[in-house]
Amino acid sequence: MFEVAELKVRLPRSDYENELPSIRSTLLDTQQKVEEANIPVILLIAGVDGAGKGDLIGCLNEWFDPRYMQTHAFAEPSQDERERPPHWRYWMTLPPRGRIAIYAVGWYGPALADRIHKRIGNAKFDKELAQIAKLEKTLIDDGAIVLKYWLHLSKKQQEKNLEKLQDNPETRWRVTAIDRKHLKLYDKFKVIAESAIRRTSTAEAPWTLINAYDPHHRRLTAARHIINTLTGRLENDASQLALVNSNRPIVPERDIPAKIHLLRSLRTDLRIHKSAYQKQSAQLFFRLSLATRQARQQQRSAILLFEGWDASGKGGVIRRVTGALDARIYRVIPIAAPTDEEKAHHYLWRFWRHLPRAGNVTIYDRSWYGRVLVERVENFAQPDAWARAYSEINDFEEELTHNGIILLKFWMHIDKDEQLRRFKERENTSYKRYKITPDDYRNRDKWDQYEMAVDEMVSRTSTEYAPWHLIEANDKYYGRIKVLKTICDAYARVLSQ
Amino acid sequence: MFEVAELKVRLPRSDYENELPSIRSTLLDTQQKVEEANIPVILLIAGVDGAGKGDLIGCLNEWFDPRYMQTHAFAEPSQDERERPPHWRYWMTLPPRGRIAIYAVGWYGPALADRIHKRIGNAKFDKELAQIAKLEKTLIDDGAIVLKYWLHLSKKQQEKNLEKLQDNPETRWRVTAIDRKHLKLYDKFKVIAESAIRRTSTAEAPWTLINAYDPHHRRLTAARHIINTLTGRLENDASQLALVNSNRPIVPERDIPAKIHLLRSLRTDLRIHKSAYQKQSAQLFFRLSLATRQARQQQRSAILLFEGWDASGKGGVIRRVTGALDARIYRVIPIAAPTDEEKAHHYLWRFWRHLPRAGNVTIYDRSWYGRVLVERVENFAQPDAWARAYSEINDFEEELTHNGIILLKFWMHIDKDEQLRRFKERENTSYKRYKITPDDYRNRDKWDQYEMAVDEMVSRTSTEYAPWHLIEANDKYYGRIKVLKTICDAYARVLSQ
């Protein structure tokens, strides 16, 4: 989920300073509109340590008219608060109609802290998130606007920021033992945060991920998002919500320079020599063959799912994988246009049909992700249908993995030049010519749209239980080895449990 | 929740036979419309044992055209099914577009059975219900119509039905040891069922409670409801859903003869002699005084909430209760029109404000139920606002009780004649005259509307954690004793824990 938010996105200071005056005056106008509309607005700012939550809240307090807003941060509960239900403190601070209130972490604080410090288990955590979702729903049904921002940093960057603070004698005091402890908890916190965000992001109270790498970028991005969303909601509540389904999980941060893309951040120069490939692949085939036999004995099923650009080598890698498997235990399901019977059912039905029996392997050559890739880009699916699909897919995959199925998702990535080279090669090789059709060129023309769709797909469906594996496949050998290794490692983890 | 469904509602055989032909032909027309609309329809029939689930499913199979429908009941999972995730069997049986499928208990079966037999705890049960809600949402988002019926019987009636089956040599074989075991589990099952229904009843996939006391009534009621809902949904999906909020918990069965009402089923002849009242009340005051002191030491808070007809004696009973309490620990909050500040917040905010501190007692003279009583009947609240309030109130009360607050809700009931007698008495007593205003007579004119609103309020907000206590108060002494006793017993239960 955080993939895009971990890219290094920067906004030059000059751009920031140019844009700031107009942003500030628009923020004031928006605040005025909120007052006129007589609607309470809640802005909740959360995120990882060191990502600049305090800095952003400070800016917003400076940019809005402070007379018509409040900011609330919560420390340990007071005696008064301890004697009432936990949400009492939030109810007592809610903004009246027409006012904006900023909550630093707000009602998410206790649940996140209790979970990371293991004071509560997963079941209790889920329950608290459900309580939070109910609180938000209650406020929204009454007309409130609730916007939630998650400021995210990669682990490396968090570390660097702390170092920077510590190196400067003026800011050293701000780095506490707790910060250093939190840095150690980064990976765990990320998983917990992801789960919290996923479970509480609704169309009406969406979370927005902010790439917090650069202070200028994160401040302007947040401010712009606040302006746009508030304006949209105030102008026409219904139309703003029409496109988004109430189950829609997350509005990922797309407000970044156009040239920054997840896929473009992948390296295209990774190669492996043929002799090394032959040696390594032989070992991996052996490991894979052994692992799948063992999994069969243990009744563990697996699903391998391949998506990728045309000519990215999906077919080739699938042939290599199946070469190592006992033919009785696997099935390859190539996904093309649905049959009549499939069309008469829910789009997930055709995938449910082919779920592997215990101990078996189903390989999907293209998959349910068609919904948010080709069906989205080619307008085969309505916007509300593909927008809804992200959470449907997450739920589906959660059900699979929680029932013990090993699920591995691969995106085979090549760059645009390499694709063209392969197209030409196919055209010039008689036994490969059948593989290339005018459709391939048409898809290629929509490369940028597909790139955006893939970015969003990975952001929204890379989960702690079913992450995407992005495979640099400009070099076929490198790509195949990475896929094989990922599969073998996944089996090893599961079988050793 | 089940209060109305436990009343003895009967439909004479002649009425049934008169109406049946037109119902049957309309069912066939509706089925035709479903096919033309190319929409899949799921009818799920569940309920307590002996309530006639099988009988209703049999009728529907006879009345619909069987060529265009399917019925699914699930026994122990097959080998095939055990090797896939639990929901796989449901996916494999889903109706294609244009067809109706009836599910006997369907996906609720395993969760209910596992919970009643203690194979899973409450947390896991909630999780399974959440999975079920997701499944239904996924189907509905794809265009499916999902209607769920719960056939309900009182414990007494369930017992009688079993006896009847057993007395008849032709049907004796149908009564198994399991049925007799289930009868013992009735009370537990009712609590579990209530929780399941509450958590999975949404605007889009509502549960409808069917009073199953009489076979003719339950068959026609279900058939009529199916016809009306399907027709409405097929004709104009949006308008049907517009009024109901997606959180709306339950559409209670209102399709019963108009003279059958929950409140009218209460006895009005219950009396207690003055001397007995004096003796019993003295004992109860003593118990109450002791209990509240003890509760104060244990830091247990309590909320007592009084609703009831005008002149039903709310004020009198509150004065008696507070007479037994230490003045430092209680507050009486009379609820009249909201202040400006209260109007600027969510309607629950004014009640949150007055929550008792640990060990204290807050008494609400009228309460948040105003939303679904006076505000509903007088049109002060929009229909979507009061319809939404049922679940908001349930959530609010769940939060209170789960945080250890003792919450007792009383409806003070008198009949219409007794009210008039009291009005006259007040008018004729100088120091009571201030209590009577033209408003009282105006409210009295809307008695029937209030009666319906109270019925619905009790059906929807009587929960396992905060049930309504209906107080027969035609005789003041009787009513007061019942209230005092209820409070004392509740304290005793809690303090002995």
Interface residues (C-beta under 8 A of the other chain):
Chain A: P40 D80 R82 E83 R84 P85 P86 H87 W88 W91 M92 L94 P96 R97 G98 A123 K124 D126 K127 Q131 K134 K137 T138 L139 D141 D142 A144 N245 S246 N247 Q299 S301 E341 A344 H345 H346 Y347 L348 W349 W352 R353 L355 R357 A358 R388 E392 D395 E399 L400 N403 I405
Chain B: P40 D80 R82 E83 R84 P85 P86 H87 W88 W91 M92 L94 P96 R97 G98 A123 K124 D126 K127 Q131 K134 K137 T138 L139 D141 D142 A144 N245 S246 N247 Q299 S301 E341 A344 H345 H346 Y347 L348 W349 W352 R353 L355 R357 A358 R388 E392 D395 E399 L400 N403 I405
